[in-house]
């Protein structure tokens, strides 16, 4: 068999395995904050400036369609993390904002990045370089989409 077609030689497979591994590392850290990984991503978007965001804006940042995002946001609202408010001028638009509880969770979550970095074994400098390399790869691949 051609070595180029061995699964372990595929970039996509390495990235797939890495994504699964990183997500599994996050799980116990997020459990302490009472969040799942997808909820954490939404909260990161909302914690950034603590301003209400439309579902469309959150979806664009996380690259999720409304069919995936809407059920997630409904569950998060039931947990008291966010509040969904329909726009008075455009009933198709829904604003998502943090509740007081959602803002409080930020204090529990602020330690997650440092704990995860420790689990990876990377230094802050190595992490910064890896982020730059991944950003470059992402940029290069998106040019072909």
N, C-alpha and C positions, 0 to 999 in steps of 0.2 A: 504494500500500500504506500502511496505517495506520502512522505512525511509532512508535506504541507497540509494534508488533510487529517492529520492526527488531531484529536480534540484538544489535547494539552498544548498544542502549538497555535491554537486559535486565540486571538486577542479577545473576541467576544466571549469565549468561555472563561477566560481569566477574569474579565470584568463581571461576568455573571456570578462566578464563585465569590469574588471579592464583595460584590453587593450583598449577597446572601450572608456572608460572614460578618460584615459590618452591621447589617441589620440585626443579626443575632446578638452581637455585642451590645447594641443599643437596648435590647429588650429589657434586661434587668434594671438598667439605669432609668429607663422610661417608666417602668413599673413603679419605682419609688415616687415618681411624680404623678402617677395615675394616668399615664398617657400611652397610647399605642404609637407606633412609628408614623403612620399617616397623620394621626392627630398632632404629633410633634411638629411635623412639617408645616401644617396649617398654623399652628401656634407660633412657630418661628416667623412666619410671614406677618402675623398680626402683632407680635411682640416688637417687631423691628421699629415701628414708630407709634404703635398703639392707636393708630387711626383706623376707622372703619374702612373696609375694602369691599368692593363688589365681588360676587361669586366669580364673575368673568375675570377680574384682576387676579384673584387668588388662583384660579384655574390656569391663567396665562403664566404666572410665576412658577407654579408647580408642574406645568404641562399636563394638567388633568382636565378631562372634559366634564361638563356639568352632570352627566349621567353617573360619573364616578364620585364627583365631589359633593353633590347634593345629599345623598344618603349619609355620607361621612359627616357633613355639617349638621344634619338633623340629629345624628347621634351625639355630636358634641354639644348641641343646644340642650338636649335632654340631660346631659351630664352637668349642665350649668357653666360650661367653659366659654360659650359664645352666645350672642343674641343675634337673631336674624330679623331684619326689619325691611319690609317691602317699601320701595320708594313711592312717595305720594305722587310724583310726576310721571313715573314710568313703572307700572305695576309688574312688568317683566323683570325689573332690576331689584335685587335683594342685597342689602348692605349687611356685612358681617362685622360685628364688633366684639371685643372682649368684655366679659362680665367682670365683676370684682374678683370672683373665684378664678377666672382665667388669668387675670393679672397676678394674683397670688401665686399661682402655679409657677410663674416665671422664676420666683425665688428658689423653688425646689429644683428647677431645671437649669439654673445658671451654672451649675457645677458639672453638667453632663459633658460638655466639650472637653474639659480638662481630664475627666475620668476616661473618656473614650481615647483621647490622645495617649494617655498612659497605657491603656490596654493594647494599642497598636505597636508600642515599642518605638515609635518615631519621636524625634526631637521636634521642637517647634520650627526649627529651620528646615528640617526634612519635610515636615508637613507643608510648610509654605511652598517649597519647591515642588512637591507632589501636586498641590493645588494648581500651581502655575502650569505644570505639565498637563494635567487633566483639562484645564481651561483651554490650553492650546489644542489639544486633541479634540475637544468638544467643538471648538471654533472651526477647526479644519474639516471635521466630519459634517457639521451643519451646513457648510458651504455647498455640499453635494446633495442636499435634501430638496 
